Amino acid sequence: MDGGVVRTKPRIGLALGGGVARGWAHIGVLRALKRYGIEPDVVCGSSVGALVGGVALAGKLDALEDWARGLTRLKIAGYLDLRLRQGGGLIGGDKLVAEMRRHLGSARIEDLPVPFTATATDLVTGHEVWLQKGELVDALRASFSLPGVFPPVPMDGRWLVDGALVNPVPVSCCRALGAQMIIAVNLSADILGKARKPGAAIPTAAGFDLLGLIEENKAEAPRLSSIGALARRIFRRDYEGPSVFGVMVSSLGIITDRITRSRLAGEPPDVHVAPRLGQIGLLEFDRADDCIREGELAVERVLPELHDALAVFSASAREAARV
């Protein structure tokens, strides 16, 4: 019962996983779930999963989708603030945060229509942190602060980084918030070994040559040429192997994949949605069309499981109501 009302359907939790640019697939997942009449009662997200989930609950999913579909590689480079900062990251992220505030303003987590949690990681203790109150933009910024890429975020006496380091697909968070049936969206199920482009000798973590893109567009966007010499060395490949940035980001991807497998084995969802995104580079935010479409397809592939799970939980709820 909720406030004296007997529920005849399960309390649905949606756990949205991390995955950098692959996170646009969450938009397709949300669109498809709604199209089939499935709307969550609880939403928890890690990293880009928190971003998409929080924006959707704030009623700004259309704006996010329009913005994502309009991204080009040159726009991506402009947003990324490429430079070494005293704040502990290669990318400042100030422009991204400004864009978020333009759409979300001072929206607070407590005011969202359903319970929402963004996961983060305490950089000092390694503890998992659940952000469940305060300004939405601040929580989202902390949740997607990929170590070494974005600076950590100070919050309530902690330095917070990406939640995907400890709980990449936060099923446990949904369960703690009272979800009875949990749908988990795992963006890491199809990535290992697929970052290499056809004919390429080495994997490209970003999905394209980020530094080459900047060098080629100095005339069109001279501000992009302001990145420092050390940052150039980090992104440049001067030998037949990956860049420092590529090694760092790809290694984080491997770690996240292994943690995801372990967490989902110990805390299995009722329905596992696994978009096939291995061909999407971690910074290919310009491929929103492909990611969104694959998110929709991933939901369609598990429709029988979704319907079966809903039927089982609904039958249980009706039986409990009769007792």
Residue, then its C-alpha position, 0 to 999 in steps of 0.5 A: m500500500d502507498g498511503g492507503v492505496v493498494r498497488t496492483k503493479p510493482r514499484i519499479g526501480l530503474a538503475l542507469g549505468g555509467g558509460v561516458a558517450r555511450g550514455w546517450a543510449h539511456i535516452g532511447v531506453l527511457r523513450a522505449l520504456k515510456r512507449y510501452g507503458i513502463e514508467p519507474d517509481v525510483v530512478c538511480g544513476s551512476s555517472v552519465g546514467a545519473l545525468v540522463g536520469g536526473v535531467a529526465l525527471a526534471g522534465k528536460l529530456d527533450a532539451l537534452e536529446d536535441w542538444a545531444r543530437g546537435l553535437t559535432r566533434l568540433k563542438i565537443a572539443g569546445y566544451l571539453d576545456l582541454r588543459l591541465r588544471q590545478g583542480g585535478g583533471l585534464i578537462g575543466g568541465d565548466k562549460l558543461v556545467a554552465e550548459m546544465r545550469r542553463h536548463l536545470g537552474s537551481a532544481r533540487i533533487e527533493d523536488l523531483p517527481v519520484p525518488f532519485t539518487a546519483t551515486a558518487t565515490d569518496l576519493v579519500t575513503g573509497h566509500e560509495v556516496w548516495l546523493q539524494k538531496g541538494e541542487l541537482v546540477d551539483a549532484l550530477r557533476a559529482s557523479f560523472s567526475l571521471p578521475g583524472v579527466f574531470p576535477p573531483v567535486p568538493m561536497d559536504g567535506r568530501w572530495l567526490v568522483d565518478g560513482a561508476l568506480v564503486n557502483p557502475v549500475p546502482v541496482s542496490c540503490c534502487r532496492a534500498l529505496g523500496a523498488q520491488m522490480i528493478i530494470a538495470v541498464n548496463l552500458s558496459a556489456d559490449i565494450l571490451g575488445k571493440a574499441r579498435k577501429p577497422g584497420a587500426a593498429i591500436p585502440t582509440a579511447a575517444g573514438f577519434d583523434l581528439l588532438g588532431l581534430i583541434e590541430e586541424n581546426k585552429a583557424e575555425a576555432p582559435r581558442l582550441s589551440s590554447i591547450g598547454a604543452l603538457a596536455r598536448r603530450i598527454f593526448r598525442r601519440d608519438y609512437e605506435g601505441p596509445s596515448v597517455f589519455g588513451v591508456m588511462v581512460s581505457s584502463l578505467g573502462i576495464i576496471t568499470d566493466r569488471i566491477t559491473r560484472s561483480r556487482l550485478a552477479g551479487e545484486p542481479p536486476d529483474v530485467h537486464v537491458a544491455p545496449r550493444l555499444g562496443q563500437i562507440g568511443l568514449l568521447e564520441f558524443d556526436r553519435a547520439d543518433d546511433c546510441i539512442r536508437e540502440g537504447e530503444l532496440a535494447v529495450e525491444r530485445v528484452l520486452p518478453e522479460l519485461h512483460d513476464a516480470l511485470a506479470v509475476f510481480s503484479a500477480s503477487a501484489r494482487e494476491a497480497a491485496r486479497v490477504 
